[in-house]
Amino acid sequence: MKPLSILIVEDHPLQQLYLQNLFTELGEFELRFAQEGSAALDCLKRRDFDLVLTDLLMPGMDGVQFIQALATSGSKAALAIMSVASRRMLTSASLAARNLGVSVIGLISKPVKSGALRKLTEQVRTLHQAALPLPGPHIDHLTILAALDNGELQAWFQPKKSLVNGRIVAAEALVRWVQSEQGVLLPGKFLPALKAFGLEERLLWCILRQAMKAQKLWGVQGYTIPVSINLPTHLLNSPDLADRILQFVLKHQGVPAMICFELMECSMPEDISNFYAGACRLRMKGFGLSQDDFGQGYSSYMNLVSTPFTELKIDRALVHGSCENEELVLALTSIVALGRQLGLTVVAEGVETAQELALLRRINCTQVQGFLISHAVSPSDFQQLLTQDGPAVMD
């Protein structure tokens, strides 16, 4: 396997030597050093790197200025930021980078530890594997329509577990494209095309119908499982959407109270009044309503207290790395407390480690979902998860 190429932007010679020794202990890497930002940019003009590891506090062009220049350099390298500065400083610099389109995969406090670098290089290798070209379907308008019509676009379900009793208490429906030749395609492979062809509402009906069918399957075994479904908020531009959803659910013998719509921030209605009106009418018809991805994007405390939500979903960005970040712990604690005081079910998504789970339990989060619990699975596999979880709890 070709060794990873890493550009380290660090002005102190002793720190350069220290980092070189750490990487040498971890394995074979192709290392290049630059003492400040402009020298690093010159290196990037001459060749590509897999990873750029930069300090923040440097003479001349500082780390933030380098990151801004990196974003316009055309480099596709992943970025990691290291510094003796506060964790909030690192986080702020990373947000600047991410909003400029730079892929940030690590924030490292100095002194740098071997374990942090090991985790970093493992992430780079994982990114490489994910970036390998895979055969995929030819996605045009007719292909997507055919997939919707023939059942290839399927609702799979990721469980939500209660932190009170450890049982599966709900699920989120996530779309998968299941093909006989290609296997299972994740949304990133086809959702952009589906959105470009204006088929998001068609997908909504497809997932909603399959979610209700799955609920009936689980109900036969005695399991009552509410399901959350992603709802792109721009669909609320249609003033009768809530009426049509209710009609559709009742036609398929569904129960509005067993369905929660997660309002997505991928797009907003043309008029913000459509957002509030649509959200209010969905709740009036008995559907649950979730503030999705709270903690990033346009979500705000004002939206949270002004919209009739029943659920608050904490974005994975606040969960990931929280066990090593006191500021994130404080933020999580206050968000969970506010959500519970507002009478909301508080769900933390993206839970991947036992330490994160223990933290969320300690601060009284209501539910969790993430790879630590389970990936999204088919309805029948979800049934097996329920069975493994224990006998149905009868009302």
C-alpha positions as CSV (number, residue, x, y, z in Angstrom):
1,M,0.0,0.0,0.0
2,K,1.3,3.4,-1.0
3,P,2.3,5.5,2.1
4,L,0.1,8.5,2.9
5,S,1.6,11.8,1.9
6,I,1.3,14.4,4.7
7,L,2.2,18.1,4.7
8,I,2.9,19.5,8.2
9,V,2.8,23.3,8.6
10,E,4.7,24.0,11.8
11,D,7.2,26.8,12.4
12,H,9.1,25.4,15.4
13,P,12.0,23.0,14.5
14,L,11.7,21.0,17.8
15,Q,8.0,20.5,17.1
16,Q,8.8,19.3,13.6
17,L,11.3,16.8,14.9
18,Y,8.8,15.6,17.6
19,L,6.0,15.1,15.0
20,Q,8.4,13.3,12.7
21,N,9.3,10.9,15.5
22,L,5.7,10.2,16.3
23,F,4.8,9.4,12.7
24,T,7.9,7.2,12.4
25,E,6.6,5.2,15.3
26,L,3.2,4.8,13.7
27,G,4.5,3.4,10.3
28,E,5.6,4.5,6.9
29,F,4.5,8.0,5.8
30,E,5.8,10.5,3.2
31,L,6.3,13.7,5.3
32,R,6.9,17.2,4.1
33,F,7.4,20.2,6.4
34,A,6.7,23.9,5.8
35,Q,7.5,26.6,8.4
36,E,4.6,28.8,7.6
37,G,1.6,29.2,5.4
38,S,3.0,30.7,2.2
39,A,5.7,28.0,2.0
40,A,3.0,25.3,2.5
41,L,1.0,26.8,-0.4
42,D,4.1,26.6,-2.6
43,C,4.3,22.9,-1.7
44,L,0.7,22.4,-2.6
45,K,1.2,24.0,-6.0
46,R,3.9,21.5,-6.8
47,R,2.1,18.3,-5.8
48,D,-0.9,16.8,-4.0
49,F,-1.1,15.6,-0.5
50,D,-3.4,13.2,1.3
51,L,-3.4,15.2,4.5
52,V,-2.4,18.7,5.6
53,L,-1.7,19.1,9.3
54,T,-1.4,22.7,10.3
55,D,-0.7,24.7,13.4
56,L,-2.7,27.9,14.1
57,L,-0.3,30.1,15.9
58,M,2.5,30.9,13.4
59,P,4.4,34.0,12.4
60,G,3.8,35.6,9.0
61,M,0.7,33.9,7.5
62,D,-1.1,32.4,10.5
63,G,-3.0,29.1,10.4
64,V,-6.4,30.7,9.7
65,Q,-5.1,32.7,6.8
66,F,-3.5,29.6,5.5
67,I,-6.8,27.7,5.7
68,Q,-8.5,30.5,3.8
69,A,-5.9,30.3,1.1
70,L,-6.0,26.5,1.1
71,A,-9.7,26.6,0.3
72,T,-9.0,28.4,-3.0
73,S,-5.8,26.5,-3.9
74,G,-7.6,23.6,-5.6
75,S,-6.1,21.1,-3.1
76,K,-8.3,18.1,-2.2
77,A,-6.2,17.2,0.8
78,A,-8.0,16.5,4.1
79,L,-7.2,19.0,6.8
80,A,-6.3,18.6,10.5
81,I,-5.7,21.5,12.8
82,M,-3.4,21.5,15.9
83,S,-2.7,24.2,18.4
84,V,-2.0,25.0,22.0
85,A,-4.9,27.5,21.8
86,S,-8.2,26.7,23.4
87,R,-10.6,24.1,22.1
88,R,-13.0,26.8,21.1
89,M,-10.3,28.4,19.0
90,L,-9.7,25.1,17.2
91,T,-13.5,24.6,16.7
92,S,-13.9,28.1,15.3
93,A,-11.0,27.6,12.9
94,S,-12.5,24.3,11.8
95,L,-15.9,25.9,11.2
96,A,-14.2,28.5,9.0
97,A,-12.6,25.8,7.0
98,R,-15.7,23.6,6.7
99,N,-17.8,26.6,5.5
100,L,-15.1,27.2,2.8
101,G,-15.5,23.7,1.6
102,V,-12.4,22.2,3.2
103,S,-12.7,18.6,4.6
104,V,-11.7,18.9,8.2
105,I,-11.1,15.5,9.8
106,G,-9.3,16.3,13.1
107,L,-8.7,18.9,15.8
108,I,-5.7,18.1,18.0
109,S,-4.6,19.9,21.1
110,K,-0.9,20.3,21.7
111,P,1.2,18.6,22.9
112,V,0.2,16.1,20.2
113,K,-0.2,12.5,21.3
114,S,0.6,9.4,19.3
115,G,-3.0,8.2,19.7
116,A,-4.4,11.3,18.1
117,L,-2.1,10.9,15.1
118,R,-3.0,7.2,14.8
119,K,-6.7,8.1,14.7
120,L,-6.0,10.8,12.2
121,T,-4.2,8.5,9.7
122,E,-6.9,5.8,10.1
123,Q,-9.5,8.4,9.1
124,V,-7.5,9.4,6.0
125,R,-7.2,5.8,4.9
126,T,-11.0,5.4,5.5
127,L,-11.7,8.4,3.3
128,H,-9.5,6.9,0.6
129,Q,-11.5,3.7,0.7
130,A,-14.7,5.6,0.5
131,A,-13.5,7.7,-2.4
132,L,-12.6,4.6,-4.6
133,P,-14.8,4.7,-7.7
134,L,-17.6,2.2,-7.5
135,P,-19.9,1.1,-10.3
136,G,-23.2,2.9,-10.1
137,P,-26.4,3.2,-12.0
138,H,-26.9,5.6,-14.8
139,I,-29.0,8.1,-13.1
140,D,-31.4,10.0,-15.3
141,H,-35.0,11.0,-14.9
142,L,-36.4,7.8,-16.2
143,T,-34.0,5.7,-14.1
144,I,-35.1,7.4,-10.9
145,L,-38.8,7.2,-11.8
146,A,-38.4,3.4,-12.5
147,A,-36.7,2.9,-9.2
148,L,-39.6,4.7,-7.4
149,D,-42.2,2.6,-9.3
150,N,-40.6,-0.8,-9.0
151,G,-39.7,-0.6,-5.3
152,E,-35.9,-0.3,-5.6
153,L,-36.0,2.9,-3.5
154,Q,-36.7,1.4,0.0
155,A,-37.2,2.6,3.5
156,W,-34.7,1.2,5.9
157,F,-34.8,1.9,9.6
158,Q,-32.3,3.0,12.2
159,P,-33.4,2.3,15.7
160,K,-33.7,4.9,18.5
161,K,-33.0,3.5,22.0
162,S,-34.4,4.8,25.2
163,L,-31.7,5.8,27.8
164,V,-34.2,5.0,30.5
165,N,-34.7,1.3,29.8
166,G,-32.3,0.6,27.0
167,R,-35.2,-0.6,24.7
168,I,-35.8,0.3,21.0
169,V,-38.6,2.8,21.3
170,A,-38.7,4.4,17.8
171,A,-37.0,4.4,14.4
172,E,-35.9,6.8,11.7
173,A,-36.8,5.8,8.1
174,L,-33.8,6.3,5.7
175,V,-33.9,5.7,2.0
176,R,-31.7,3.1,0.3
177,W,-31.5,2.1,-3.4
178,V,-31.5,-1.7,-3.5
179,Q,-30.4,-3.1,-6.8
180,S,-29.9,-6.7,-7.9
181,E,-26.6,-6.0,-9.6
182,Q,-25.2,-3.0,-7.7
183,G,-26.3,-3.9,-4.2
184,V,-27.4,-1.2,-1.7
185,L,-26.6,2.4,-2.6
186,L,-26.5,5.0,0.1
187,P,-28.4,8.3,-0.4
188,G,-25.3,10.3,-1.4
189,K,-25.1,8.3,-4.6
190,F,-28.6,9.2,-5.8
191,L,-30.3,11.9,-3.8
192,P,-28.7,14.8,-5.7
193,A,-30.2,13.5,-8.9
194,L,-33.5,12.9,-7.3
195,K,-33.6,16.5,-6.0
196,A,-32.5,17.9,-9.4
197,F,-35.4,16.2,-11.1
198,G,-37.9,17.5,-8.5
199,L,-38.9,14.1,-7.2
200,E,-38.6,14.7,-3.4
201,E,-42.4,14.7,-2.9
202,R,-42.6,11.4,-4.8
203,L,-40.0,10.0,-2.5
204,L,-41.9,11.3,0.5
205,W,-45.0,9.3,-0.5
206,C,-42.8,6.2,-1.2
207,I,-41.1,6.3,2.2
208,L,-44.3,7.2,4.1
209,R,-46.1,4.2,2.6
210,Q,-43.3,1.8,3.3
211,A,-42.9,3.1,6.9
212,M,-46.6,2.4,7.6
213,K,-46.3,-1.1,6.0
214,A,-43.3,-1.8,8.3
215,Q,-45.2,-0.6,11.4
216,K,-47.9,-3.1,10.6
217,L,-45.3,-5.8,10.2
218,W,-43.9,-5.0,13.6
219,G,-47.3,-4.6,15.1
220,V,-48.3,-8.2,14.3
221,Q,-45.5,-9.2,16.8
222,G,-46.8,-6.7,19.4
223,Y,-44.3,-3.9,18.8
224,T,-45.6,-0.4,18.6
225,I,-42.8,1.7,17.0
226,P,-43.2,5.3,16.0
227,V,-41.3,6.2,12.8
228,S,-39.6,9.5,11.9
229,I,-39.4,10.6,8.3
230,N,-37.3,13.3,6.8
231,L,-39.3,16.2,5.3
232,P,-37.4,18.7,3.1
233,T,-38.9,22.0,4.4
234,H,-39.2,23.6,1.0
235,L,-42.1,21.1,0.4
236,L,-44.1,23.3,2.9
237,N,-44.4,25.8,0.1
238,S,-47.4,23.7,-0.9
239,P,-50.2,25.1,1.4
240,D,-52.2,21.8,1.2
241,L,-49.3,19.5,2.0
242,A,-50.5,18.8,5.5
243,D,-54.0,17.9,4.2
244,R,-52.6,15.6,1.5
245,I,-50.3,13.8,4.0
246,L,-53.2,13.2,6.4
247,Q,-55.4,11.9,3.6
248,F,-52.5,9.6,2.4
249,V,-51.9,8.3,6.0
250,L,-55.5,7.6,6.7
251,K,-56.0,5.9,3.3
252,H,-53.2,3.4,4.3
253,Q,-54.7,2.9,7.8
254,G,-51.8,4.7,9.4
255,V,-51.9,6.6,12.7
256,P,-50.7,10.2,12.6
257,A,-49.4,10.1,16.2
258,M,-47.1,7.3,15.2
259,I,-45.4,9.3,12.5
260,C,-42.9,12.2,13.2
261,F,-41.6,14.5,10.4
262,E,-38.1,15.7,10.8
263,L,-37.8,19.1,9.3
264,M,-34.6,19.2,7.2
265,E,-32.6,22.3,6.5
266,C,-31.3,21.3,3.1
267,S,-33.7,23.9,1.7
268,M,-36.2,26.4,3.2
269,P,-39.6,27.6,1.9
270,E,-39.6,30.6,-0.3
271,D,-41.5,32.4,2.4
272,I,-40.6,31.6,6.0
273,S,-44.3,32.0,6.9
274,N,-44.9,28.8,4.9
275,F,-42.5,27.0,7.3
276,Y,-44.4,28.0,10.4
277,A,-47.8,27.5,8.9
278,G,-46.9,24.1,7.5
279,A,-45.3,23.0,10.8
280,C,-48.3,24.2,12.8
281,R,-50.8,22.4,10.5
282,L,-48.9,19.1,10.6
283,R,-49.0,19.2,14.4
284,M,-52.7,20.2,14.4
285,K,-53.4,17.0,12.4
286,G,-51.7,14.9,15.1
287,F,-48.2,14.2,13.5
288,G,-45.0,14.5,15.5
289,L,-42.6,17.2,14.5
290,S,-38.8,17.1,15.0
291,Q,-36.2,19.9,14.9
292,D,-33.5,18.0,12.9
293,D,-29.8,18.6,13.2
294,F,-30.1,21.1,16.1
295,G,-26.7,22.7,16.6
296,Q,-25.7,23.3,13.0
297,G,-27.1,25.1,9.9
298,Y,-30.0,27.5,10.4
299,S,-31.5,25.8,13.4
300,S,-31.8,28.3,16.3
301,Y,-33.3,28.6,19.8
302,M,-35.9,31.0,18.3
303,N,-37.1,28.3,15.9
304,L,-37.1,25.8,18.7
305,V,-39.4,27.8,21.0
306,S,-41.6,29.2,18.2
307,T,-42.4,26.0,16.3
308,P,-44.7,23.2,17.8
309,F,-42.0,20.6,17.8
310,T,-42.4,17.3,19.8
311,E,-38.8,16.2,19.4
312,L,-35.4,17.8,19.3
313,K,-32.6,16.0,17.5
314,I,-29.1,17.0,18.5
315,D,-26.7,17.0,15.5
316,R,-23.9,14.5,15.4
317,A,-21.4,17.4,15.2
318,L,-22.1,18.2,18.9
319,V,-21.9,14.5,19.9
320,H,-18.8,13.5,18.1
321,G,-15.7,14.2,20.3
322,S,-17.8,15.5,23.2
323,C,-16.0,13.2,25.7
324,E,-12.8,15.1,25.1
325,N,-14.3,18.6,24.9
326,E,-15.6,20.3,28.0
327,E,-17.3,23.0,25.9
328,L,-19.2,20.5,24.0
329,V,-20.3,18.8,27.2
330,L,-21.6,22.1,28.5
331,A,-23.5,22.7,25.2
332,L,-25.0,19.3,25.2
333,T,-26.0,19.5,28.8
334,S,-27.8,22.9,28.3
335,I,-29.5,21.7,25.1
336,V,-30.8,18.5,26.7
337,A,-32.0,20.4,29.7
338,L,-33.8,23.0,27.6
339,G,-35.4,20.3,25.4
340,R,-36.7,18.5,28.4
341,Q,-38.0,21.7,30.0
342,L,-39.9,22.3,26.8
343,G,-41.5,18.9,27.0
344,L,-39.6,17.5,24.0
345,T,-38.2,14.1,23.4
346,V,-34.4,14.8,23.1
347,V,-32.6,12.5,20.6
348,A,-28.8,12.5,20.1
349,E,-27.8,11.2,16.7
350,G,-24.4,9.9,15.5
351,V,-23.6,8.1,18.7
352,E,-20.6,5.9,17.9
353,T,-18.8,5.1,21.2
354,A,-19.7,3.7,24.6
355,Q,-18.2,6.9,26.2
356,E,-20.6,9.1,24.2
357,L,-23.5,6.9,25.3
358,A,-22.5,7.1,29.0
359,L,-22.2,10.9,28.7
360,L,-25.6,11.3,27.2
361,R,-27.1,9.0,29.8
362,R,-25.5,11.1,32.5
363,I,-27.0,14.3,31.2
364,N,-30.4,12.8,30.9
365,C,-30.8,12.7,27.2
366,T,-34.0,10.8,26.3
367,Q,-33.0,8.7,23.3
368,V,-30.0,7.9,21.1
369,Q,-29.3,6.6,17.6
370,G,-26.1,5.9,15.7
371,F,-23.7,3.2,14.6
372,L,-23.1,2.1,18.2
373,I,-26.8,1.0,18.3
374,S,-27.2,-0.1,14.7
375,H,-26.9,1.1,11.1
376,A,-30.2,1.5,9.2
377,V,-31.5,-2.0,8.3
378,S,-34.4,-3.4,6.3
379,P,-37.9,-3.8,7.9
380,S,-37.4,-7.6,8.4
381,D,-33.9,-7.0,9.9
382,F,-35.4,-4.3,12.2
383,Q,-37.9,-6.9,13.3
384,Q,-35.0,-9.1,14.4
385,L,-33.5,-6.2,16.3
386,L,-36.8,-5.8,18.1
387,T,-36.9,-9.5,18.9
388,Q,-33.3,-9.5,20.2
389,D,-34.2,-6.4,22.3
390,G,-36.8,-8.4,24.2
391,P,-40.5,-9.3,24.2
392,A,-43.0,-6.7,23.1
393,V,-44.2,-4.3,25.9
394,M,-48.0,-4.6,25.8
395,D,-50.1,-1.5,26.5
